[in-house]
Amino acid sequence: MRSPDQHAALLSFLSSFTWDKVLQQTDVQTAFDDFYSIALAILDRFYPFHIITVSSRDPHFVTPRIKALLRQRRRLMHKGAVAAADSITVRIGQRIASRNRSLFSRLPRGSREMWSQVRSVTGKGKRSHNFSNQSITVDQLNQHFANISTDSHYTCPEKKSSVFHSVETFKEYSIFRSLDTLKPTAMGLDGLPDWFLRLAAPAFAQPLTYLFNLSLKCSVVPRQWKSSCINPLPKAISPATCQDYRPISITSILSRVMEKSLVKSVLYPVLTYPDYSQLFSDQFGFRPTGSTTAALIYLFHQVSSLLQDHDYVHIIGLDFSKAFDSVRHSSLTSKLANFPISDCLYNWIIDYLHARQHQTKAGGQKSSFLAINASIIQGSGLGPVFFTYLMPVIYIRYTLQICFLSTLTILT
């Protein structure tokens, strides 16, 4: 439970706090270890853990945060602080209203589905089984996901030796803006939640700017960013096997902040280079101006233009099974080496992909960590750009041409 008094105490403390211990470090891992130890100690000091139990007897709108407010209001009423208790009553009402709006914001169109949603909210519908009651364990799922993301013919990518880096890529104000505008998102295994980073953005901007530049300059990724947590998402109504689950990875928020900044400042501008712009002219996924609508318009235009001179047009669709999770790092980096990016960033990406591990969490259970040596790390800021821009562009185009030529040969 977080209160305005806690926020005020935190900001007052950070206003006079110095990060000299972090800023004086030249070793990347040591600097990140110092930052995380300090940040986590501050988090535990001002926001200690409180155990709040929400049982099935509580109404659907009662969350742990609302229950904590109810307890706080009860204590204030016993002390006779009626005005303070009334202000908490207003906050409770606002949270209940906000929760109800979020639950009913996406109501299905059909009456049957709508009443099913109502029954799930009121607790009168059939409760779904918890993951812990299923025959599949989190360790089995984690092993299944690790097998997919393991390259049996793994070849370690070679780093470039002609490294020169003298310009600071990250500026303090841009890092502050990235932290200050963080959207609510899942917390990574490093233990720093989004609301804490957003609230302490003025104090965290300076040390993080130094850490990001140091990490890029040395081409070293801290070990706190190389572990991810997988939340399995069912692909079927009643999943029976490990194949019925889709892995949704959750990485460190700070890692995503740095990755997205690199994507925006370095990898996206590659699209405007004259020598490479034609490679991405027909790519629509994960681009600033790309969308499903744009892809459909482009496809409709191409088909309409061809139909003016031909009686019919063949459209061939390809789907790569487990494409994101089985990308070979050697193939990815070999294509990445041909693009105009600095050697420091290229080596940083290689270190980012190296020695990664993940665990699976579901139903209140956690699996052990397993190492992986493939995939583009779903849930990361770099993953979509790796897969869409750097890996399959040329391969898919030539595959489509071969398939089209084979089709014409069969028809003739």
N, C-alpha and C positions, 0 to 999 in steps of 0.2 A: 504494500500500500504506500503510495507516494503522496505527500501533502505539500502545499505551498511553503510551509515552514521548512521542510527538508530541502526544497529547491533553493530557498533563500540562503540557508546555511551553506549549501554546496557552493553557490556562486560567490558568497562572501569569502569562503575558504580559497577558492580558485583564483580570486582576484589578486591575492598576494602570494600565490604559490609560484615557485620557479622550477623550471625543468632542466637545470644545469646538468644534473646527473645523466640525462638522456642526450642533451645537446653536445656534451663533451666526449661521447663515445664515438669511435671510428669503426668498430666491428658491428656489422649489421645485426647479427643474432643477439649480441649482448645489449645493443641499444633497444631492440624490440623487447627483450626480456625485462629490461628496466622499466620501459614504458608500461608494459602490461602489469607488472607487479605494482607499480604506483597507481595506475588507473583502477585495477581491481580492488586495491586496498581502500581507495577513496570511495568506490561504489559500496563496499561492505560497511564502511564507516557511516555513511550518511543514509544508506538504504539497506539496513540489515534485514535478513529473512524473517518472515512471520508465517507461522503455520495456520492456515485458515481452511476449514473443512466445509465443503458444500455437499450435502447429502441429497438423496432422491426426494426427500420430503420438502425441500426448498422449492419455491416456484421457479419456473423456467428462466425468469429474468434475473434471478439472484446469482451474481458472479462473486468470486472471491473478493474483488474490490468493493462491490456493493455491500457485501457482508461485513467487511472491515469498517465501512462507513457507518453501518447500523450499530456496530459495537461502540464506535467512537461517539455516536450520538447518545447512546444509552449512558455512557460514562459522564457525558456533559450534563445530561438531564439529572443524574444523581447528585451532581455538584451544584445544581441550580443555575447553570449557565444556559439559560433558555435561548438567548439571542444566537449564541454560537451553535446550539443544537438546531435551531431553525435554519441557519445557513447550510448546515450539512443536509438537512431534509431537502432543501432545494437542489443540492448537488445530487442526491440520491434519485430524485425525480428526473433530473436531466439525463442521468446515466441509464435509467430504465427506459426512458423514451428513446434514447439513442440506440439502445440494444434492440428494442422492438422495431425501430425503423430499419435497422440493418437486416433483421430476420425476414421482414416482409418487403424488402426493397425489390426483390426479384421473384415475385410470385409467378408461378406458371399460369398459362392462359386457360387451360382446361379446368373445369370445376372439380374433377376427380383429383387432379394433382394439387389443386389449391387446398382442398379439405385434407389431403394427406399431409400437406405442410402445416396446416392448423393443428392436426392431431399430434404431429411431432413436437410442436411448440408447447401444447397443453399437456403433453405426456400421456395422452390417451391412445396413441398409436402403438404399433408393434416396434419394440426396441431392437435395433440392430445388434448383432453379437459383437463383443469386443474382439480386438485382434488376438488377445491372449487366449481366447477360447477356440481359436482356429487350430487346425492340425499343423500349420506351418509356423515355425519358430523364426525369430528375428535373425538367429545365426544362419539358418538355412537360406533366408532371403539375402542376407549379406554375402554369403558364399556364392549364391546365384548371380548377384550383381557383379561381384568381383571376378567371376569366371568370364563374364561378358567383356569386362574392361581389362582383361589380361591378354597381352600379345605374346603368344608362345615363341614367336620369332623376333623378339624385341631387339632392336639395335639402338644403342644410346646415341642420340644426335650429337654431332661435334659442334663445339662452340667456335666462334670466330676469335682470332687472336689480334686482329688489327683494331683494337678497341680504343676509341677516343671519345671522351665525354667531358665537356667543359661548361655546358649550359644547364642551368637548373630548370628542369622541365616543369616542376610544380611550384606554384606561387602560394603564399600564405592566404591571400584573400580568396583564391579559387578553392582551396581546401576548406576554408571556413564556409563558403557558400555551399559546397557539397555536403558538409555536415549539417549546416543549418537548415537545409531543405530536404533532409533525409525523410523518405516516406516510411510509414510503419512497415516493418519487414521482420522476418524471422531472424533470431539471433544465432550466430555461428557458435562453434565450439570454443572460441576464445573467451566467451563469457561477457562480452560488452554489448548490451542491447541498444537498439536504435534510439530510444528516447533519451538515454544517458549521453550518447554521442551528440545528439541534437541539442540537448540542454547545455552541455559543456563545450560546445563548438568554439566559443571565443578563446577558451583556455587550451583546447586540444589542437587548434589549427597550427600553432607554432611548432610543437614537437613532431606532429605528424608530417608537416611539410619537410622538416629535416629528415625524418625517417624515410619518407617516400623517395626523396632525392638520393639519399645514401643507398637505399636498396637498389635503385635503378643504376646508379653510378657503379656500384660493385657487382651488379647483376646477380644479387643474392636475394632469395625470397625467404622470409622467416618461417620457421617450422610451424608457428601458430596458424599459418595460412594454408598449410598443406594437408590438413585434415578436414573432412567434410562429414556431415551427418545426412543420411538418406531417410526421407519419409516416404514409405511405399504408398503409392496411390493405386487403388484397385481399378483395373480396366474393365472388369465384368461386375455384374450385380452380385454374384455369389462366387468370389474367387476361390479356386480349388487348388491351384498349383502356383509355383513361384513365377511362372510366365504370365500369370494374370495380374501382376503388379508392375507398375511403372515407377522407376526410381526418380525421386525428386530430391536433388542434392541441395543442402544448405551450407554455404561457405561463409567465411568471416565477412562481416559488414565492411570493415576497413579494407580488406582485400578487394571487395567489390568497388569501393570508392576509388581506389587507385587504378583498378583495371578499367573502369568506365571513363576515367579521365584520360588514360592512354588511348582508349578507343576513339574518344572524341577528338583528341588533339593530334594523334599520329595515324591511326589505322583508317579512320574515315576519310581523311584528305587523300589517301591513296586512290580513291575513286575518281578524283579530279585530274590525276596525272594523265597526260595524253597517251602515254605508252600503255596504260593499263585500263583506261576508262572503257574501252570496248569489251574487255573481259567481263565487266559487270553491267553492261547495258540491259541485259535481260534478267537481272537478279532483282528480286523484290523483297525477300525476307531480311529482316533486321537492318534495313536501311532507313536513313532519316526521312526519305520521301517514299519509301516502299510500303505496300499494304496488300492485303488480299484483293481489295477492290481494284487497285492498279494492275495487279497480275491478271485479273479477269478481263479488264478492259483491253489490255495488251493482247491477250489470247484471242478475244473476240475480234479485234482489229485484224490480226494476222489471218485468222480463218476467213473472215469476210473478204479480205483482199485476195486470198488464194482462190476462193470460190468464183471470183469474177472471170478467171481464166481456166479453171478446172472443174470437172463435174463433181468431184468429191475430194475430201481432205482427210488424211489419216492423222489422228491424235494419239500419241503413245505416251502413257504415264508410267513412270518408274518409281518404285518405293524401295528404299534401302533399309533392310531390317537392321535394327539396333545401330543405326548409322552414327548417332552422336556418341554412343558408348563404346564403339569399337574402332575409332579412328586411330591409325598408327602414328605415333609421334614422329618417327623418322620421315614418313611421307609428308606430314604436315609441315615440319620444319624445313624440309628440302624445298617446298614451294614458297614458304615464307622467306627463305633466304634470297629469293629473286626480287623481292619488293624493296622499295627505297625506304627502309627504316634503319635506325642507328644500330651499330653492332652491340651496344650496351643493351638495348631493348631486345634484340634477337637473343642474346645470351640470357637475359632475364626471363624470357619466355621459356627457354629450354630448362632453366632451373625451376621455373614455376610448374612445369609438367613433370619434373623428375621427383621420384620418391614420394608419391602421394598415397594417401590411405583414406579409407572411409569406414564408417560404422552405420548400422541400420537401427532406427529407433521407431518403435510402434507399440501401442498398448501399454505404455509405461515401462517397457523393457528396452534394454540397449544390448546390442551385440558387441563382440570384440572387434578390434580394428583389423582390417585386411588391406594389404598393399595392392596397388593397381599400377599398370604401366601403359595403359592405353586410354582412349576417350578424350574429349575436349572439355571435360569437367562441366557437366550441366549444372546450372545454377550460378555459374560464375559470370563475370562481366565480359570476359574474353571469349567464352565458349561459342556463342552464336556467330561472332565475327570469324573465328577460326573456321567453323564448319561452312558457313555460307560464302565467305569471300575467298578464303585461302585454300580450302581443301577440294571441294567438288566441282568448281566452276568448269575447268577444262575437261575433267573426266566425264561429267554429265553431258557436256555438249558433244563430245566425240561418241559417247555411247548412244545418244539419240540419233546421230548421223548414221552409225552402223546399223541400228535397229531399223531406221527408215529405209536404208538401201537394201537391207535383207527383205523387208516387206515388199518393196518394188520388184525384187528379183522373184519372189514367190508369185506375185500377181502376174508377172509376165511369163 
